[in-house]
Amino acid sequence: MKPVAIFRHSVTEGPGYFSTYLDTRRIPWRLMKVDAGDAVPDDPAPFSGLCFMGGPMSVNDDLPWIEPELALIRRAVDQDIPVLGHCLGGQLMSKALGGTVARNPVKEIGWGAVTVHESDTARRWFSDVREFLSFHWHGETFTIPPGAECIAASDYCARQGFAIGKHLGLQCHVEMTTELIRVWCEHWGNEVRGMTGASIQTPEQMQQDLAARVHALNGVAGVLYDRWVEGF
């Protein structure tokens, strides 16, 4: 089986639970450390799917790897190779497919409920899940690209996910593990300590009931990933 290519854009934003999911199902994968200078491939054909992780940068930044990733996403969609995006990854997908990325009305940082839309497409991806507690850390958001459908929303971000065929773009971070959340709180906790607002939690709040929350989130992620790998 061809491996899944996972694109990492920041050393602290690795694949998390997504890699655990793939390992459990004996699906091979290859980590592309874009943050460490790994080249973005031109051709998606050697891979069974492409997964794009998060990062603190904007897709609108002038970074050398952004245009190659956008082009790769378009080629994968044209070749019917499944694409999956988490947060920045979902924003890359939106921009590549004709959407735009701009500032969200508020920053959304910490745990928050995501509501699944009532549609056939949303039910195909989420199965029986109608609402779940997800992890968030973003200040920008995407529009829904032409031909795609919005399938989820939160109180602070109207577009938490979109689907187009076998491709899934997410604004929320369903890939989180307890270790990832602890690392983010350690590295970026000072970013939120001076902020106020209902959409922003402190590092202490983010780590309350952490194991139980992550376990439940992994269950939701597994449902989404099950649908995604069906497209291989």
C-alpha positions in Angstrom: 0.0 0.0 0.0 1.2 3.5 -0.8 2.0 5.6 2.3 0.0 8.6 3.5 2.0 11.8 3.3 1.7 13.9 6.4 2.9 17.5 6.1 4.2 19.1 9.3 4.6 22.9 9.4 5.8 23.4 13.0 7.8 21.1 15.2 5.2 21.3 17.9 2.3 20.5 15.5 2.9 16.9 14.6 0.3 14.3 13.5 -0.8 13.4 17.0 -3.6 10.9 17.1 -3.7 10.7 13.3 -0.5 8.8 13.2 -1.7 6.5 16.1 -4.8 5.8 14.0 -2.8 4.9 11.0 -0.4 2.7 12.9 -3.2 0.8 14.6 -4.6 0.0 11.1 -1.2 -0.8 9.6 -1.5 2.0 7.1 2.0 3.3 6.2 2.8 6.9 6.4 5.6 9.3 5.8 6.2 12.6 7.7 7.2 15.5 5.5 9.0 17.9 7.9 8.3 21.1 6.0 9.4 23.1 9.0 12.8 21.4 8.8 13.3 22.1 5.1 11.8 18.9 3.5 10.8 19.6 -0.1 7.2 19.5 -1.0 6.7 16.9 -3.7 5.3 17.9 -7.1 3.3 14.7 -7.7 0.8 13.2 -5.3 0.6 9.9 -7.1 3.2 8.0 -4.9 0.8 8.5 -1.9 -2.5 7.0 -1.0 -3.6 10.3 0.6 -2.3 13.6 1.7 -2.7 15.1 5.3 -1.8 18.6 6.2 -1.3 19.6 9.8 -1.5 22.9 11.6 0.9 25.7 12.3 1.2 29.2 13.7 1.7 30.9 10.4 -1.0 32.1 7.9 -1.6 30.7 4.5 -1.5 34.3 3.3 2.2 34.6 4.5 5.0 34.8 1.9 6.6 31.4 2.7 8.4 29.3 0.1 6.4 26.1 0.7 2.9 27.5 0.6 2.5 27.8 -3.2 3.9 24.3 -3.7 1.5 22.8 -1.2 -1.4 24.6 -2.7 -0.4 23.2 -6.1 0.0 19.7 -4.7 -3.5 19.9 -3.1 -5.0 20.8 -6.5 -3.2 18.0 -8.2 -4.4 15.5 -5.6 -8.0 16.6 -5.9 -7.7 16.4 -9.7 -6.3 12.9 -9.4 -8.9 11.8 -6.8 -6.3 11.2 -4.1 -7.9 12.0 -0.7 -6.8 15.1 1.1 -7.2 15.9 4.8 -6.5 19.2 6.5 -6.3 20.1 10.2 -6.7 23.9 11.0 -3.9 25.5 8.9 -4.2 22.4 6.7 -7.9 23.0 6.2 -7.1 26.6 5.4 -4.6 25.5 2.8 -7.2 23.3 1.2 -9.7 26.1 1.1 -7.3 28.5 -0.6 -6.1 25.8 -3.0 -9.6 25.0 -4.1 -10.8 28.6 -4.6 -11.7 29.8 -1.1 -10.2 32.5 1.0 -8.7 32.7 4.4 -9.0 35.8 6.7 -9.3 36.8 10.3 -12.0 35.1 12.3 -14.3 37.5 14.3 -12.5 36.2 17.5 -9.6 34.0 18.4 -10.9 30.6 19.4 -8.4 28.9 21.8 -9.2 25.9 24.0 -12.0 23.4 24.3 -15.3 24.3 22.7 -18.4 22.5 21.3 -18.7 21.8 17.6 -22.2 21.2 16.1 -22.5 18.9 13.1 -24.9 20.1 10.4 -28.0 18.2 9.4 -27.2 17.1 5.9 -26.4 13.9 4.1 -22.8 14.9 3.6 -22.3 15.7 7.2 -23.9 12.4 8.3 -21.7 10.5 5.9 -18.6 12.0 7.6 -19.7 12.1 11.2 -22.1 9.1 11.3 -24.1 9.4 14.5 -22.1 12.3 16.0 -24.2 15.4 16.3 -22.1 17.5 18.7 -18.7 17.1 20.2 -16.1 18.9 22.3 -13.1 19.7 20.2 -9.9 21.5 20.7 -9.2 24.9 19.0 -6.3 27.2 18.5 -6.8 29.7 15.6 -7.3 33.4 14.8 -8.1 33.0 11.1 -10.7 30.9 9.3 -11.6 29.8 5.7 -14.5 30.2 3.4 -16.1 27.2 1.8 -14.5 26.6 -1.6 -16.7 26.2 -4.7 -18.3 22.7 -4.9 -17.7 22.0 -1.2 -20.2 21.8 1.7 -19.9 23.2 5.2 -20.5 20.3 7.6 -19.9 21.7 11.1 -19.8 25.0 13.1 -19.1 26.3 16.6 -20.4 29.4 18.5 -17.3 31.3 17.6 -16.5 30.0 14.1 -19.3 29.3 11.5 -17.1 27.1 9.4 -15.5 24.3 11.3 -15.3 21.8 8.5 -16.0 21.3 4.8 -16.2 18.3 2.6 -15.9 17.9 -1.2 -16.0 14.3 -2.5 -13.4 12.2 -0.6 -11.6 15.4 0.8 -12.1 16.8 4.2 -10.9 20.2 5.5 -11.2 21.0 9.3 -10.8 24.2 11.2 -10.8 22.4 14.6 -8.0 20.2 15.9 -9.5 16.7 16.2 -5.9 15.2 16.1 -5.0 16.2 19.6 -3.4 14.1 22.2 -2.8 14.9 25.9 0.9 15.3 25.1 0.3 17.8 22.2 -2.0 19.9 24.4 0.5 20.0 27.2 3.3 21.0 24.8 1.1 23.8 23.2 0.2 25.1 26.7 3.9 25.2 27.6 5.1 26.8 24.3 2.2 29.2 23.7 0.5 29.6 27.0 1.7 33.2 27.4 -0.2 34.1 24.2 -3.5 33.6 26.0 -2.8 34.7 29.6 -3.4 38.3 28.8 -6.5 37.7 26.6 -10.1 37.9 27.7 -13.2 36.6 26.1 -15.5 33.6 26.2 -13.8 32.0 23.2 -10.4 31.8 25.0 -9.3 29.5 27.8 -6.3 29.6 30.0 -3.7 26.8 29.9 -5.1 25.6 33.2 -8.6 25.4 31.8 -7.4 23.6 28.7 -5.8 20.9 30.9 -8.9 20.2 33.1 -10.2 16.6 32.7 -7.7 16.3 29.9 -7.5 12.5 29.6 -11.3 12.1 29.4 -11.7 14.9 26.9 -8.9 13.7 24.6 -10.3 10.2 24.7 -13.7 11.4 23.6 -12.1 13.5 20.9 -10.1 10.6 19.6 -13.3 8.7 19.2 -14.8 11.5 16.9 -11.5 11.7 15.0 -11.6 8.0 14.4 -15.1 8.3 12.8 -13.8 11.0 10.5 -10.6 9.1 9.7 -12.5 5.9 9.0 -14.5 7.8 6.3 -11.4 9.4 4.9 -9.4 6.2 4.4 -12.4 4.7 2.5 -11.3 7.0 -0.3 -7.9 5.2 -0.8 
